[in-house]
Amino acid sequence: QVQLVESGGGLVQAGGSLRLSCAASGIIFRFDSMGWYRQAPGKQRELVAAITSGGSTNYADSVKGRFTISRDNAKNTVYLQMNGLKPEDTAVYYCNGRLIMLNYWGQGTQVTVSS
């Protein structure tokens, strides 16, 4: 059974930093793409950042220049370094792993940014 387990969320003041990690288990293949999505109360889930197995990245406009996604292919692990956090970054952050036509999701980790 494939599992994605996130860690690193928490409460931080505006302007602060957090680093999220997501480790995959139960899979021997490398994900084609891994990424982070977030969902704030009353809003739809949105893509924050994604990275392919080859290292190509994609970011939401709202986080460009502040967030950095990276991955360790050998460990099927993805990271999200978040700097310059803003109150509008407050949300539950979900890890995603995509393999061919299949999507796998973590349980989510709360990130709260106080003003």
Disulfide bonds with the S-S distance in Angstrom:
Cys22-Cys95 2.04
